[in-house]
Amino acid sequence: MTGPAPAPTAPRSGAALYTLLSVMFINMMGFGIVVPLLPFYAQSFHAAPWQIALIFSAYSIGSFFGEPFWGRLSDRIGRKPILISTTLGNCLCYGLLAFAPNIYLAFAIRLAGGLAAGNGSVVQGYIADVTPPEERAGRMAKLGAAYNIGFILGPFVGGMLAKTSVGPIGFQIPLLVASACGAGSAIGIALAVRESRSRRPREANPKSRWVMFGLAARHPVIGRLILLTFVVGFAFTGIESIFGLWAQHRFAWAPRDVGLCFGVAGAASAFANFFVTGRLSRRFGETRMLALGMAGTVIAMALQPLSDGGWSTYALMAAASMSSSIAFPNASALLSGAIDPERQGQIMGLSNAAGAFARVVGPLAAGLVFAGISVNGPFIMGALIVAPAIALALSAGRAAGRSTSAGEVALRASLP
């Protein structure tokens, strides 16, 4: 069976790397761009609360199905054609969403956009293809930077550009900006990125995603990291989705205020990923920094209900973002080191699908807690859920150091 192209023949230029990072940035900006606008956007269509939650979740539902599919397909036919086609599809969906006439079509477009944007596993697979293991944490940190900046600056862009007072048309500008950025990313991929894999034949009896998920879940490193991805994603996206309503209820914030807060958090996240995460990982190890980042996230979540709507609210959001930016690149590096190179895209896709599913159920759970228990409840829930996952991170790291080779052999032996 033909494997990935050797790393020396793959592109290592800065242009290729940063083009790929722009893809992840655009994907997550599309997810985040409606966060501060969502209640106002849906209300402009006279939507019910359940419809507001549904349109928020639609993007992640699409990503849940897209991540394993695109990752697996890219393992077989190559990364570049999948990246170009999915990025163009996402670009088209942003443009269509800008002119959606009703809430139902908006939901359908968001669903299709999430499916197209579920190409993070392809980007991760590409980076794993061309990066030696000892450099992956640093590269994954840059990928995490693009992810987090898009995830957090998306709300900033939406909040700054939207004109909520004029109805649905007031949301067209940020969506059209996202569409234009997507088109630029597709052009950049076509011009700057070379293929990192050789095409391989279709498997005679391919295993379904559910069979592969079961195999991955039993792996001593992969299974724990996938569970960690879900748990932390559940907590963090739940808080992000409800933050605008929470800040409006507590401090009478408008979308612009929420967007500015996310902008500060995004800047802190970018600083951590570009200048802190890689260096700390090389010095102290991926496992320690994963656990430390998660601990910081827990503390910031737990303290946020005590903030006053001023500098403390901004500081705690920035602290949570920086901590997440330290944790997740190390999780990705540990995961990529435990995966059979023939299955990088597919297993990364399963992990990303767990994250996408967390982005579906996390906001729903946070909304129920916010409305039915306490306005501060989502933050407390998030801290209580993430805290035990610190032990999960440490156990995954120990397993990676103790038996990664044996686990990889077992996983390979179970596959065709």
ABEGO torsion letter per residue (X at the ends): XBBBBBAAABBABAAAAAAAAAAAAAAAAAAAAAAAAAAAAAAAAGBBAAAAAAAAAAAAAAAAAAAAAAAAAAAAAEAAAAAAAAAAAAAAAAAAAAABABAAAAAAAAAAAAAAAAAAAAAAAAAAAABBAAAAAAAAAAAAAAAAAAAAAAAAAAAAABBAAAEAAAAAAAAAAAAAAAAAAAAAAAAABBBABBBBBBBABBBBAAAAAAAAAABAAAAAAAAAAAAAAAAAAAAAAAAAAAAAAAAGBBAAAAAAAAAAAAAAAAAAAAAAAAAAAAAAEAAAAAAAAAAAAAAAAAAAAABAGBAAAAAAAAAAAAAAAAAAAAAAAAAAAABBAAAAAAAAAAAAAAAAAAAAAAAAAAAAAAAAABAAAAAAAAAAAAAAAAAAAAAAAAAAAAAAAAAAAAAAAABX
